[in-house]
Structures are given as structure tokens and as C-alpha cells.
Amino acid sequence: MDFPDSNEQPPNDNTNHELAAQKEQILKQVLTPEARSRLNNIKMVKPELSDMVEQYLIGMATQGKLPGQINDDQLKQILLSAQQPKRDFKINRI
């Protein structure tokens, strides 16, 4: 019986690590330090929103559609446009 060597990592885990490193490198180039800090804070609270914004920024950067670094105010606008509109409910009591 052949047991897998505990020192070997599955190839899928290694590629995931490389992709994450590339993603972080692109985000470092695209975002100012303040904007990166805000995005990391949002990742702790709303990981789905953070992932969606990261994919958007990476896509724009790879297409060359970003004129420069995204600052904190620009990131706020992107986050506001990416969020689903909230519905307000008003309850009238009779």
C-alpha cells in the first residue's frame, strides 16, 4: 500500500496560492494604501462585496482602463455602486 508523502502539497493548492499572490500584487499596484486598508476591512465584514470589487478592479486593470491608482474616495464610490440597493419599509399602524 502506497501512502502519499506528507511533504507534498496537492497541485491545486499551489496554483491557488500563486493566483492569490498575483491578485494581491495587482491590487497593490492599483490601490493606494488607504484604499487597500478599506478593502481589507470590508473583506472582514462583507467578503462577497470585497471579492466582487476585487474582481472588478483586476478586470479593469488588466484591460488597461484604470488611469492611475484608485484612492480611498474613488473606492468608496465603487463600493456604493456595487452594493445592492436597500429597500426601506414603512409600517403604518392603524
Phi and psi in degrees as GROMACS dihedral restraints (atoms count N, CA, C in turn):
[ dihedral_restraints ]
;  ai    aj    ak    al  type     phi  dphi    fc
    3     4     5     6     1  -106.6    20    10
    4     5     6     7     1   121.8    20    10
    6     7     8     9     1   -99.6    20    10
    7     8     9    10     1   141.7    20    10
    9    10    11    12     1   -68.4    20    10
   10    11    12    13     1   145.1    20    10
   12    13    14    15     1   -70.3    20    10
   13    14    15    16     1   130.4    20    10
   15    16    17    18     1   -70.3    20    10
   16    17    18    19     1   -17.5    20    10
   18    19    20    21     1   -80.5    20    10
   19    20    21    22     1   -19.8    20    10
   21    22    23    24     1   -83.1    20    10
   22    23    24    25     1   135.4    20    10
   24    25    26    27     1   -98.5    20    10
   25    26    27    28     1   148.4    20    10
   27    28    29    30     1   -62.2    20    10
   28    29    30    31     1   144.2    20    10
   30    31    32    33     1   -61.5    20    10
   31    32    33    34     1   -29.6    20    10
   33    34    35    36     1   -65.6    20    10
   34    35    36    37     1   -37.5    20    10
   36    37    38    39     1   -66.6    20    10
   37    38    39    40     1   -38.0    20    10
   39    40    41    42     1   -66.9    20    10
   40    41    42    43     1   -41.7    20    10
   42    43    44    45     1   -68.4    20    10
   43    44    45    46     1   -35.4    20    10
   45    46    47    48     1   -63.0    20    10
   46    47    48    49     1   -39.1    20    10
   48    49    50    51     1   -65.6    20    10
   49    50    51    52     1   -41.7    20    10
   51    52    53    54     1   -65.2    20    10
   52    53    54    55     1   -41.5    20    10
   54    55    56    57     1   -64.2    20    10
   55    56    57    58     1   -40.4    20    10
   57    58    59    60     1   -64.7    20    10
   58    59    60    61     1   -38.1    20    10
   60    61    62    63     1   -66.8    20    10
   61    62    63    64     1   -41.0    20    10
   63    64    65    66     1   -64.6    20    10
   64    65    66    67     1   -41.1    20    10
   66    67    68    69     1   -61.1    20    10
   67    68    69    70     1   -46.1    20    10
   69    70    71    72     1   -63.6    20    10
   70    71    72    73     1   -38.8    20    10
   72    73    74    75     1   -64.3    20    10
   73    74    75    76     1   -42.8    20    10
   75    76    77    78     1   -64.5    20    10
   76    77    78    79     1   -43.9    20    10
   78    79    80    81     1   -64.9    20    10
   79    80    81    82     1   -33.5    20    10
   81    82    83    84     1   -64.1    20    10
   82    83    84    85     1   -36.0    20    10
   84    85    86    87     1   -75.8    20    10
   85    86    87    88     1   -32.6    20    10
   87    88    89    90     1   -87.5    20    10
   88    89    90    91     1   -33.8    20    10
   90    91    92    93     1  -107.1    20    10
   91    92    93    94     1   145.7    20    10
   93    94    95    96     1   -73.2    20    10
   94    95    96    97     1   163.3    20    10
   96    97    98    99     1   -57.6    20    10
   97    98    99   100     1   -37.8    20    10
   99   100   101   102     1   -65.4    20    10
  100   101   102   103     1   -42.4    20    10
  102   103   104   105     1   -66.9    20    10
  103   104   105   106     1   -39.3    20    10
  105   106   107   108     1   -63.7    20    10
  106   107   108   109     1   -39.4    20    10
  108   109   110   111     1   -63.0    20    10
  109   110   111   112     1   -43.5    20    10
  111   112   113   114     1   -62.7    20    10
  112   113   114   115     1   -43.5    20    10
  114   115   116   117     1   -64.3    20    10
  115   116   117   118     1   -38.0    20    10
  117   118   119   120     1   -66.6    20    10
  118   119   120   121     1   -37.2    20    10
  120   121   122   123     1   -65.3    20    10
  121   122   123   124     1   -40.4    20    10
  123   124   125   126     1   -67.8    20    10
  124   125   126   127     1   -33.7    20    10
  126   127   128   129     1   -60.7    20    10
  127   128   129   130     1   -31.8    20    10
  129   130   131   132     1   -71.7    20    10
  130   131   132   133     1   -32.8    20    10
  132   133   134   135     1   -94.0    20    10
  133   134   135   136     1   -46.7    20    10
  135   136   137   138     1  -130.6    20    10
  136   137   138   139     1    81.6    20    10
  138   139   140   141     1   -62.6    20    10
  139   140   141   142     1   -30.1    20    10
  141   142   143   144     1   -66.3    20    10
  142   143   144   145     1   -43.8    20    10
  144   145   146   147     1   -64.8    20    10
  145   146   147   148     1   -42.7    20    10
  147   148   149   150     1   -61.9    20    10
  148   149   150   151     1   -44.6    20    10
  150   151   152   153     1   -63.1    20    10
  151   152   153   154     1   -40.5    20    10
  153   154   155   156     1   -64.3    20    10
  154   155   156   157     1   -42.9    20    10
  156   157   158   159     1   -68.6    20    10
  157   158   159   160     1   -39.3    20    10
  159   160   161   162     1   -61.5    20    10
  160   161   162   163     1   -45.0    20    10
  162   163   164   165     1   -62.8    20    10
  163   164   165   166     1   -39.3    20    10
  165   166   167   168     1   -61.9    20    10
  166   167   168   169     1   -48.3    20    10
  168   169   170   171     1   -64.7    20    10
  169   170   171   172     1   -40.4    20    10
  171   172   173   174     1   -66.1    20    10
  172   173   174   175     1   -41.3    20    10
  174   175   176   177     1   -61.9    20    10
  175   176   177   178     1   -43.4    20    10
  177   178   179   180     1   -66.0    20    10
  178   179   180   181     1   -38.7    20    10
  180   181   182   183     1   -68.4    20    10
  181   182   183   184     1   -40.9    20    10
  183   184   185   186     1   -70.8    20    10
  184   185   186   187     1   -25.5    20    10
  186   187   188   189     1   -85.5    20    10
  187   188   189   190     1    -7.3    20    10
  189   190   191   192     1    75.8    20    10
  190   191   192   193     1    26.0    20    10
  192   193   194   195     1   -95.4    20    10
  193   194   195   196     1     0.8    20    10
  195   196   197   198     1   -96.7    20    10
  196   197   198   199     1   123.2    20    10
  198   199   200   201     1   -70.5    20    10
  199   200   201   202     1   -28.2    20    10
  201   202   203   204     1  -167.1    20    10
  202   203   204   205     1  -156.1    20    10
  204   205   206   207     1   -75.3    20    10
  205   206   207   208     1   145.4    20    10
  207   208   209   210     1   -86.3    20    10
  208   209   210   211     1   123.6    20    10
  210   211   212   213     1   -90.6    20    10
  211   212   213   214     1  -179.0    20    10
  213   214   215   216     1   -63.1    20    10
  214   215   216   217     1   -42.5    20    10
  216   217   218   219     1   -65.5    20    10
  217   218   219   220     1   -39.9    20    10
  219   220   221   222     1   -65.7    20    10
  220   221   222   223     1   -38.6    20    10
  222   223   224   225     1   -65.0    20    10
  223   224   225   226     1   -38.1    20    10
  225   226   227   228     1   -58.7    20    10
  226   227   228   229     1   -42.5    20    10
  228   229   230   231     1   -65.0    20    10
  229   230   231   232     1   -40.2    20    10
  231   232   233   234     1   -64.5    20    10
  232   233   234   235     1   -42.1    20    10
  234   235   236   237     1   -64.7    20    10
  235   236   237   238     1   -41.0    20    10
  237   238   239   240     1   -64.0    20    10
  238   239   240   241     1   -39.9    20    10
  240   241   242   243     1   -73.6    20    10
  241   242   243   244     1   -24.4    20    10
  243   244   245   246     1   -83.0    20    10
  244   245   246   247     1   -23.6    20    10
  246   247   248   249     1   -73.2    20    10
  247   248   249   250     1   147.3    20    10
  249   250   251   252     1   -70.7    20    10
  250   251   252   253     1   140.5    20    10
  252   253   254   255     1   -64.8    20    10
  253   254   255   256     1   138.3    20    10
  255   256   257   258     1   -86.0    20    10
  256   257   258   259     1   144.6    20    10
  258   259   260   261     1   -99.2    20    10
  259   260   261   262     1   133.6    20    10
  261   262   263   264     1   -98.2    20    10
  262   263   264   265     1   135.1    20    10
  264   265   266   267     1  -115.1    20    10
  265   266   267   268     1   134.6    20    10
  267   268   269   270     1  -119.8    20    10
  268   269   270   271     1   125.7    20    10
  270   271   272   273     1  -106.9    20    10
  271   272   273   274     1   119.6    20    10
  273   274   275   276     1   -99.9    20    10
  274   275   276   277     1   125.2    20    10
  276   277   278   279     1   -96.9    20    10
  277   278   279   280     1   137.9    20    10
